[in-house]
Amino acid sequence: MKHENLRHFFRGAGVLGMLLASGALWAGSWVDRTRLDGFFSARYSITDEKEHWLGGPDEDGINKDGSFYGTKLGLNITSRINDRVTVATQLFAPIQENSYDMHVDWAFATFALNEQWSLRAGKIKYPVGIVNEYVEVGVTYPWIQAPLVIYSENMEGPQATRESYTGASLLWNMYSGSWNWGLDLFAGEVDLESMNIKKMAGVTGRANWDEMVIFQLSYYQGDMKIGSGALAAMPMMRPMNNRRHSAVVGGVKVDWNNLIAYAEAASVTMDFEDMNGVAAGDSDSWYVTLGYRFGKWLPHLTYQDWSRDNGNGHQIATLGLNYSVSSKVVLKGELSQVDTKGGGLFITDTDGDGMPDVSIDGSTNMFSVALDMVF
């Protein structure tokens, strides 16, 4: 079945290519106005724990048997319609051992109102988190996977960032000397597996100094709406319906000479209590990354912390080493120690009710290697 899905993907890519080529015949300037880019990541991870990390028993996840969880392929297409209008889309396919899901990650149009203001509409990458708008492109950051205490949509995870939202945003950009200042006012809704976030609205502010230092701060809120699936029918999900979800996320990135540093923090509030009267959805998380380039080599160290008010959470310490084969290809290796309380991002469903129900307290070691590239 997996190979059949791959055939469908490449057949679809071929059809897309023929359609684009046909468009080039109709519009002589199509090639000059359209850009195609792509990325690919091949990953392998193994832990010393039998329970699955991240994916869960119905997916691949990562455990002591080893897994290629996180292997993925993406294609970006950007076309400039005229001097004011640009259309962009990303086709994304996570390639797992037992699953395949090609989908449109985002697709939106940008309308330039003037030199400083522009308007976007469609399915747009969520503008929260310093690397979230390109979080699938591994070449652009030092880690094999962006820190999970900020960049995770798992139901048991921090839920500080999202994949994308459907709606519109108003953007403002201004250059002043070596500084670029930006503001993103966004609104719409987010579709999740078991619920939606309706009436979502937020703002992100950025300050970029010569691409060497970036500051970013975001705030958003929305109303959670429970769906109609089996997961939504679970008693623990019902208190979340029609409740407010909000978050504050801020951070800084430094890339100065050979030094790299990242630091981000998030505070997430979900306006509901579990059966024990605990604000089980509220959480705080942060991480810090430091690295230094020695020619083509980049050793780096990351520490992550996530905790919920109900006691769940984890801390992750990671030592990584990257080798830049070229500007477009990077080899990565990481060794992590995961200290978990109450399950963290380990997902196990022993009774088949669709909910995680195993508490894992203790320390787990994980080793990962990856090949990241862009084309």
C-alpha positions in Angstrom: 0.0 0.0 0.0 2.9 2.3 0.8 4.4 1.9 -2.6 1.1 2.4 -4.3 0.7 5.7 -2.4 4.2 6.8 -3.6 3.2 6.0 -7.2 0.1 8.2 -6.7 2.2 11.0 -5.4 4.7 11.0 -8.3 1.9 10.5 -10.8 0.2 13.6 -9.3 3.4 15.5 -9.5 3.8 14.6 -13.1 0.3 15.7 -13.9 0.9 19.0 -12.1 4.1 19.4 -14.1 2.3 18.9 -17.4 -0.4 21.4 -16.4 2.2 24.0 -15.5 4.1 23.3 -18.8 0.8 23.8 -20.7 0.4 27.1 -18.9 3.8 28.1 -20.1 2.7 27.7 -23.7 -0.3 29.9 -23.1 1.7 32.6 -21.4 5.1 33.2 -22.8 6.3 34.9 -19.6 5.1 32.0 -17.3 8.7 30.7 -16.7 9.9 34.1 -15.6 7.0 34.6 -13.2 6.9 31.1 -11.6 9.3 29.5 -9.2 9.4 25.8 -8.2 11.3 24.7 -5.1 11.3 21.6 -3.0 12.7 19.9 0.1 13.3 16.4 1.4 14.2 15.0 4.8 15.1 11.4 5.5 15.2 10.5 9.2 15.8 7.5 11.4 15.3 7.5 15.2 15.4 4.8 17.9 14.8 4.9 21.6 15.3 2.5 24.5 11.5 2.6 25.4 8.8 0.2 24.1 6.1 2.9 24.1 5.8 5.2 21.1 7.2 8.7 21.1 5.0 11.2 19.2 3.2 9.0 16.6 1.2 6.7 18.8 0.3 3.0 18.3 -1.9 3.6 15.3 0.9 5.4 13.4 4.6 4.9 13.4 6.0 7.0 16.2 9.5 6.2 17.6 10.3 3.4 20.0 13.0 0.8 20.6 12.3 -0.9 17.3 13.5 2.2 15.4 11.5 4.2 12.9 11.7 6.5 9.9 9.0 8.7 11.5 9.5 12.3 10.2 10.7 11.4 6.7 8.9 13.9 4.3 8.8 15.5 0.9 7.5 18.9 -0.1 7.1 21.0 -3.2 6.6 24.8 -3.3 5.2 26.7 -6.2 5.1 30.5 -6.3 3.8 32.5 -9.3 3.8 36.3 -9.7 0.5 37.1 -11.4 1.4 40.8 -11.8 3.3 43.5 -10.0 0.9 43.4 -7.1 -0.4 39.8 -6.9 1.5 36.6 -6.0 0.1 33.1 -5.5 2.0 30.5 -3.5 1.3 26.9 -2.4 3.0 24.0 -0.8 2.3 20.3 -1.4 3.5 18.2 1.5 3.8 14.5 2.0 5.0 12.9 5.3 6.3 9.5 4.2 5.9 7.0 7.1 6.2 3.3 7.3 2.5 2.6 7.5 0.9 5.8 6.4 0.9 8.4 3.6 -0.9 11.6 3.4 -0.2 14.0 0.6 -2.0 17.3 1.2 -1.9 21.0 0.5 0.0 22.4 3.5 -0.8 26.0 2.6 -2.1 27.9 -0.5 -2.7 31.7 -0.5 -2.6 34.8 -2.5 -0.7 38.0 -1.5 -1.9 41.4 -2.6 0.7 44.3 -2.4 -1.3 47.4 -1.3 1.8 49.6 -1.4 5.5 49.4 -0.5 4.8 48.7 3.2 1.4 47.0 3.4 0.1 43.8 1.9 -2.9 41.5 2.3 -2.8 37.6 2.3 -5.9 35.4 2.0 -6.3 31.6 1.8 -4.7 28.7 3.8 -1.7 30.4 5.4 1.2 29.1 7.4 0.7 30.0 11.1 2.9 33.1 11.8 3.7 32.0 15.4 7.2 30.8 16.4 10.4 32.0 14.8 10.8 29.0 12.4 7.1 27.9 12.1 6.6 29.4 8.6 9.3 27.0 7.3 9.3 24.4 10.0 9.2 21.5 7.6 12.4 22.6 5.8 15.2 21.0 7.9 18.1 22.8 6.1 17.0 26.1 7.5 17.7 25.3 11.2 20.2 23.2 13.2 17.9 20.5 14.7 16.6 17.3 13.2 13.2 18.4 14.4 12.2 21.9 15.6 11.9 21.9 19.5 8.7 20.1 20.4 8.0 22.2 23.4 7.0 25.0 21.0 6.5 23.2 17.6 4.1 20.4 18.3 0.4 19.9 17.5 0.0 16.6 19.4 -3.0 16.6 21.6 -0.8 15.8 24.6 1.7 18.4 23.6 2.1 22.1 24.2 -0.1 23.3 21.3 1.6 26.7 21.2 1.9 26.7 17.4 -0.3 25.3 14.5 0.4 24.0 11.0 -1.7 26.6 9.2 -5.0 28.5 9.3 -7.6 29.4 6.8 -8.3 33.1 6.7 -6.6 36.4 6.0 -3.7 38.5 7.3 -2.6 42.1 7.0 1.1 42.6 6.9 3.3 45.7 7.4 7.0 45.8 6.7 9.4 48.8 7.0 13.2 49.1 6.6 15.2 51.5 8.7 18.9 51.2 8.3 20.0 47.7 9.1 16.6 46.9 10.7 13.5 45.4 9.2 10.3 45.8 11.2 7.2 43.7 10.6 3.7 43.3 11.9 1.2 40.5 11.0 -2.4 40.9 12.0 -4.1 37.5 11.2 -7.6 36.0 11.7 -9.5 32.9 10.6 -9.9 29.3 11.8 -7.7 26.3 12.4 -8.8 22.7 11.5 -7.5 20.0 13.9 -8.2 16.3 14.0 -10.8 16.3 16.7 -11.7 19.9 17.0 -11.5 23.4 15.3 -10.4 26.7 16.6 -13.0 29.2 15.5 -12.9 33.1 15.7 -9.1 32.9 15.8 -7.3 36.2 15.8 -3.8 37.2 16.6 -0.8 39.5 16.0 2.9 38.9 15.5 5.6 41.5 15.7 9.1 41.0 14.3 12.4 43.0 14.4 15.2 41.8 12.2 18.7 43.2 12.4 20.6 42.5 9.2 19.5 38.8 9.2 21.8 38.3 12.2 19.4 38.9 15.1 15.7 38.3 15.0 13.1 39.1 17.7 9.5 37.9 17.5 6.5 38.1 19.8 3.0 36.7 19.1 -0.4 36.6 20.8 -3.5 34.8 19.6 -6.8 33.5 20.8 -9.8 31.5 19.6 -12.8 29.4 20.6 -12.4 25.6 20.6 -15.2 23.7 18.9 -15.4 19.9 19.4 -16.1 17.8 16.2 -18.3 14.8 15.8 -15.7 11.9 15.7 -15.1 9.2 18.2 -12.3 11.2 19.9 -14.7 14.1 20.4 -17.2 11.9 22.1 -14.7 11.1 25.0 -15.9 12.6 28.3 -12.5 14.4 28.8 -13.1 16.3 25.6 -16.5 17.7 26.3 -15.4 20.4 28.8 -13.2 21.9 26.0 -16.2 22.8 23.8 -16.8 26.5 23.3 -13.8 27.3 25.5 -11.2 30.0 24.9 -7.7 29.0 23.7 -5.0 31.6 23.8 -1.2 31.8 23.8 1.7 34.2 24.1 4.9 33.0 22.2 8.1 35.0 22.0 11.7 34.4 21.1 15.0 35.4 19.6 17.4 34.0 17.0 21.1 35.0 16.7 23.3 34.0 13.7 26.4 36.1 14.2 29.7 35.1 12.6 30.0 31.4 13.6 27.8 31.6 16.6 24.1 30.5 16.5 21.6 30.8 19.3 17.8 30.3 19.6 15.6 30.9 22.6 11.8 30.8 22.7 9.1 30.6 25.4 5.3 30.1 25.3 2.5 30.3 27.8 -0.7 28.5 26.6 -4.1 28.9 28.3 -7.1 26.7 27.7 -10.2 27.9 29.5 -11.4 24.6 30.9 -10.9 22.2 33.8 -10.7 18.5 33.9 -12.8 16.2 36.1 -10.5 16.9 39.0 -10.9 20.7 38.7 -7.4 21.2 37.3 -6.7 23.5 34.3 -5.3 20.5 32.5 -4.7 22.4 29.2 -2.6 25.2 30.6 1.1 24.9 30.0 4.4 26.7 30.0 7.3 25.8 27.8 10.7 27.1 26.7 13.9 26.0 25.1 17.5 27.3 24.5 19.9 26.3 21.7 23.6 27.2 21.4 25.9 26.2 18.5 29.2 27.1 16.9 30.3 26.5 13.3 33.8 25.0 12.6 34.0 25.2 8.9 31.3 22.7 7.6 30.8 21.3 11.1 28.1 22.6 13.5 28.0 21.1 17.0 25.0 22.3 19.0 23.2 21.8 22.4 19.5 22.2 23.1 17.5 22.1 26.3 13.7 22.0 26.3 11.2 22.2 29.1 7.4 21.7 28.9 5.0 21.4 31.9 1.2 21.3 32.2 -0.8 22.3 35.3 -2.0 18.7 35.6 1.6 17.5 36.1 2.3 16.2 32.6 5.3 17.3 30.8 8.9 16.5 29.8 12.4 17.9 29.6 14.7 17.1 26.7 18.5 17.6 26.5 20.0 17.1 23.0 23.5 17.1 21.8 23.7 17.4 18.0 26.3 17.5 15.2 25.7 18.7 11.7 27.9 18.5 8.6 27.1 20.8 5.6 27.7 18.8 2.4 26.7 21.9 0.5 24.5 24.9 1.0 21.6 22.7 0.0 22.4 19.4 1.8 23.0 18.8 5.5 23.8 15.6 7.4 22.6 15.6 11.1 23.1 13.4 14.1 21.5 13.8 17.6 21.6 12.1 21.0 18.7 13.1 23.3 17.7 12.3 26.9 14.0 12.7 27.5 12.8 13.0 31.1 9.1 12.4 31.2 6.3 12.8 33.8 2.8 11.7 33.2 3.4 10.5 29.6 4.7 13.7 28.0 4.6 13.0 24.2 4.6 9.3 24.6 1.3 8.0 23.2 -0.1 4.6 24.1 -3.6 3.3 23.8 -3.8 0.0 25.7 -7.6 -0.3 25.9 -8.4 0.8 22.3 -10.6 3.8 23.3 -8.6 6.2 21.1 -7.1 8.0 24.1 -3.6 7.9 25.6 -3.8 6.0 28.9 -0.3 5.0 30.0 1.7 7.2 32.4 5.4 7.0 31.8 7.7 8.5 34.4 11.5 8.3 34.0 14.3 8.8 31.5 14.5 7.7 27.9 17.4 7.9 25.5 16.9 8.6 21.8 19.4 8.6 18.9 18.5 10.2 15.5 20.2 10.7 12.2 18.8 12.7 9.2 19.6 13.9 5.7 18.0 17.3 4.9 18.1 18.9 1.5 16.4 21.6 -0.7 16.1 21.6 -4.4 
